[in-house]
Amino acid sequence: MARAVVYREIGGPEVLRLEEVPDAEPGPGEVVVAVRAAGVNPIDWKLRSGVRGNGTGGRAVRPGADAAGVVEAVGAGVDGVRVGDEVIVRSARGAYATQVVVPAERLVPKPAGLGWAEAASIGVPVGTAYQAIRSLGVGPGDTLLLHGGAGGVGQAAIQFAVAEGARVIATASESNHDRLSELGAVPVTYGAGLVDRVRAVAPEGVTVALDAAGTDEALDASVALVADRDRIATVVRGADAPRWGIHAYAGGSAVPLTAEEQRWRDEATARVAELAAEGRFELEVSRTFGLDEAAEAHRVSEAGHVRGKLVILI
């Protein structure tokens, strides 16, 4: 039988259980993927803990949206996908498992030069960063203030913004400043005096801001430094964005993504997979876990200050 991580009640990481489940079978238009790696995203523990979502309704919930693996069964009506293909899965349901069933259109070919862990780290964080940078219109002449630069979303956003010709100032703890510099950003430490530190390194001003940290400090600093609130966004504090009069791209926002914004998120996986395989985009996997260590992976993610991406290897 297959194995999957499930939870049946809202609670701490201890509610996660590794259980045997029936072997997956694809329906029409679907594909079964034998998972080799699954990405751990903050939304996973937020749903599990009840910070986001509406609970379990008494059913078994299987976490995980990002995965990479090998196609092992193809349903009726699927063209262009074969058993044995190595693929990246986006927008999965239940990726913390030995198998996952997904619509064929959610598969992206995995380049041979890209490792399993790196492939599974692309989906949610990279798609979020790509869409946010596009939505904010970041480009030449801009100075972007990015909060939470060392995380998966932050590292991707730095690379996208730099590629567009923008100058990036990114917040992080001092231990991560070297990493931000390697990616092309000017690092600053968060905490008391943040606005003054940003002004010191950007006396010409800040034109656009993106919050991937989710703190009041990040949002307060953004509105203090960026004159045009139409060029400030959060991907974490969506429910609170109206309080600051800024954009929210998901992150609990009551306003859904537009069709164009969702398309940008979807197209990012294939684009970055090729760039990363060619060495032109960096995907940092900070720590890996076994499938039976999903609860520990959630504890680490929930504690915050994660650099790069956490990945479950299967």
C-alpha positions in Angstrom: 0.0 0.0 0.0 0.9 3.6 -0.4 1.7 5.8 2.6 0.6 9.4 3.3 0.8 12.0 6.0 -2.7 12.9 7.3 -4.5 14.8 10.0 -8.1 14.6 11.2 -8.2 17.4 13.6 -6.9 20.9 13.9 -3.9 21.2 16.3 -0.2 21.2 16.7 2.3 19.2 14.6 1.5 16.1 16.7 -1.8 15.7 14.9 0.1 14.6 11.8 0.1 10.8 11.3 1.9 8.7 8.7 -0.7 6.1 7.5 -1.1 3.4 4.9 -3.6 4.4 2.2 -5.0 2.6 -0.8 -2.8 2.7 -3.9 -3.7 5.6 -6.1 -5.5 5.1 -9.5 -5.8 7.9 -12.1 -9.2 9.0 -13.4 -9.7 10.5 -16.8 -7.2 13.3 -17.4 -5.2 12.4 -14.3 -1.8 11.0 -13.6 -0.3 9.1 -10.6 3.1 10.3 -9.6 5.4 8.4 -7.3 6.7 11.2 -5.1 10.4 11.5 -4.6 10.3 14.9 -2.8 7.7 17.2 -1.4 8.0 20.9 -0.5 7.0 22.1 2.9 5.3 25.5 2.8 4.0 27.8 5.6 0.5 27.4 4.3 0.7 23.7 5.2 1.0 24.3 9.0 -1.3 27.3 8.9 -4.1 25.1 7.6 -3.2 22.3 10.0 -3.2 24.6 13.0 -6.4 26.5 12.1 -4.6 29.8 11.5 -6.1 29.6 8.0 -8.9 27.5 6.5 -12.1 26.0 8.0 -10.9 22.9 9.8 -11.1 19.3 8.7 -14.8 18.7 8.9 -13.9 15.3 10.5 -12.3 14.0 7.3 -8.6 13.0 6.8 -6.7 15.9 5.3 -3.5 15.3 3.4 -1.1 18.3 3.4 1.3 19.4 0.7 1.0 21.2 -2.6 4.5 21.0 -4.1 6.2 17.7 -5.3 8.5 16.1 -7.8 8.6 12.5 -8.8 8.1 9.8 -11.5 4.9 9.1 -13.4 3.7 5.6 -12.7 0.2 5.6 -14.1 -1.6 7.6 -16.8 -5.4 8.0 -17.0 -7.6 8.0 -20.0 -7.4 11.0 -22.3 -3.9 12.1 -21.2 -1.5 12.9 -24.0 2.1 13.8 -23.9 2.8 12.1 -20.5 4.3 8.6 -20.2 5.0 6.2 -17.4 8.6 6.8 -16.3 8.6 10.6 -17.0 10.3 12.7 -14.3 8.0 15.6 -13.4 7.4 18.5 -11.1 3.9 18.7 -9.6 2.3 22.0 -8.9 -0.9 22.6 -6.9 -1.1 19.0 -5.7 -3.4 17.8 -2.9 -1.6 15.6 -0.4 2.0 15.8 -1.6 3.4 14.4 1.6 2.9 10.9 0.4 4.5 8.1 -1.6 1.9 8.7 -4.4 -0.1 11.7 -5.5 -2.9 11.9 -8.1 -3.0 15.1 -10.1 -4.6 16.5 -13.3 -2.1 16.1 -16.1 -2.0 19.8 -16.8 -0.4 20.4 -13.4 2.8 18.6 -14.4 6.0 20.2 -15.6 8.8 18.1 -17.1 11.7 17.9 -14.6 15.0 18.8 -16.3 17.7 16.1 -16.0 20.1 18.6 -14.3 17.7 19.5 -11.5 17.7 17.5 -8.3 14.5 16.1 -6.7 14.7 18.4 -3.6 15.3 21.5 -5.7 12.5 20.5 -8.1 10.1 20.2 -5.2 11.1 23.5 -3.8 9.9 25.6 -6.7 6.1 25.6 -6.7 4.4 27.8 -4.1 7.3 30.1 -3.1 8.6 30.7 -6.6 5.2 31.2 -8.1 4.2 33.6 -5.4 7.4 35.7 -5.8 7.1 35.7 -9.6 3.5 36.8 -9.6 4.1 39.5 -7.0 7.1 41.0 -8.8 5.1 41.0 -12.1 1.9 42.5 -10.4 3.9 45.3 -8.8 5.6 46.1 -12.1 9.1 46.0 -10.7 11.6 47.1 -13.3 14.6 49.4 -14.1 14.8 52.5 -12.0 12.9 50.8 -9.1 14.3 50.3 -5.6 12.4 47.4 -4.0 12.2 47.0 -0.2 11.7 43.2 0.4 10.8 42.0 3.8 11.8 38.4 4.6 14.6 38.1 2.0 16.1 34.8 3.2 13.0 32.6 2.9 11.9 30.7 -0.2 9.6 33.5 -1.5 12.2 36.2 -0.6 15.2 34.6 -2.3 13.1 34.0 -5.5 11.8 37.6 -5.4 15.3 39.0 -5.1 16.4 37.1 -8.2 13.3 38.1 -10.3 13.6 41.8 -9.3 17.4 41.9 -10.0 16.8 40.3 -13.4 14.3 43.0 -14.2 16.9 45.7 -13.4 15.7 46.8 -10.0 17.8 47.6 -7.0 16.7 45.4 -4.0 17.0 46.1 -0.3 16.1 43.0 1.7 15.5 42.4 5.4 16.9 39.4 7.2 18.8 38.4 10.3 22.5 39.2 10.2 23.4 35.5 9.8 21.7 35.6 6.4 23.2 38.8 5.0 25.9 37.1 3.1 23.3 35.0 1.3 21.2 38.1 0.3 24.4 39.8 -1.0 25.2 36.7 -3.1 21.8 37.0 -4.7 22.3 40.7 -5.5 20.4 42.4 -2.7 21.5 45.0 -0.2 20.9 43.4 3.2 19.5 45.2 6.2 18.6 43.9 9.6 15.0 44.0 10.7 14.0 45.3 14.1 14.0 48.7 15.8 15.3 51.5 13.6 14.5 49.7 10.3 13.2 52.7 8.5 16.3 54.7 9.3 18.6 51.9 8.2 16.7 51.6 4.8 16.9 55.4 4.3 20.6 55.3 5.0 21.2 52.7 2.2 18.6 54.2 -0.1 18.8 58.0 0.2 17.2 58.3 -3.2 14.1 56.6 -1.8 12.2 53.4 -2.1 9.6 53.0 -4.9 8.1 49.6 -4.3 7.7 47.2 -1.3 6.9 43.5 -0.9 6.2 41.9 2.4 7.0 38.2 2.7 7.6 38.4 6.5 4.2 39.2 7.8 5.1 41.5 10.7 3.5 44.8 11.7 7.0 46.3 11.4 7.3 45.2 7.8 4.0 46.8 6.8 4.5 49.9 8.9 8.0 50.4 7.3 6.6 49.9 3.8 4.0 52.6 4.1 6.5 54.9 5.7 9.0 54.5 2.9 6.9 54.1 -0.3 4.7 57.1 -1.3 2.4 55.1 -3.6 0.5 52.5 -1.6 -0.5 50.9 -4.9 3.1 49.7 -5.1 3.0 48.0 -1.7 1.9 44.4 -1.3 1.9 41.5 1.1 1.8 37.8 0.4 1.4 36.9 4.1 -1.0 39.3 5.8 -3.8 39.3 3.2 -6.6 39.6 5.7 -5.0 42.8 7.2 -4.0 44.5 4.0 -7.1 46.8 3.9 -5.9 48.3 7.3 -2.8 49.6 5.5 -4.5 50.3 2.2 -2.1 48.0 0.3 -2.4 45.1 -2.1 -2.6 41.5 -0.9 -1.8 38.5 -3.1 -3.5 35.6 -1.4 -2.0 35.2 2.1 -5.5 35.1 3.6 -6.9 37.9 1.5 -10.7 37.9 0.8 -9.9 39.1 -2.7 -8.9 36.2 -5.0 -6.1 36.4 -7.4 -7.0 37.5 -10.9 -6.8 35.1 -13.8 -3.6 36.8 -15.0 -2.1 36.6 -11.5 -2.9 32.9 -11.3 -1.4 32.4 -14.8 1.8 34.0 -13.7 2.0 31.7 -10.7 1.4 28.7 -12.8 4.0 29.6 -15.5 6.8 30.2 -13.0 7.4 26.5 -12.3 8.5 25.6 -15.8 10.4 28.8 -16.3 12.5 28.5 -13.1 13.0 24.7 -13.5 14.9 25.4 -16.8 16.8 28.3 -15.4 17.8 26.4 -12.3 18.9 23.4 -14.3 21.1 25.7 -16.3 22.6 27.3 -13.2 20.9 30.6 -13.8 18.5 30.5 -10.8 19.4 29.4 -7.3 17.1 27.2 -5.2 18.3 26.8 -1.6 17.2 23.7 0.3 18.0 24.4 3.9 17.0 21.1 5.4 15.4 17.8 4.4 13.3 15.3 6.4 11.9 11.8 6.0 8.2 11.2 5.4 8.0 10.0 9.0 9.4 13.4 10.1 6.7 15.6 8.7 5.7 16.8 12.2 9.3 17.9 12.9 9.3 19.7 9.5 6.2 21.6 10.5 7.7 22.5 13.9 10.7 24.0 12.1 8.6 25.9 9.6 6.2 27.2 12.2 9.1 28.4 14.4 9.9 30.8 11.5 13.2 32.3 10.3 13.6 29.4 7.8 16.3 30.2 5.2 15.4 28.8 1.8 13.1 25.8 1.6 12.3 22.7 3.7 11.8 19.5 1.8 10.5 16.0 2.6 12.4 13.3 0.8 10.6 10.0 0.1 
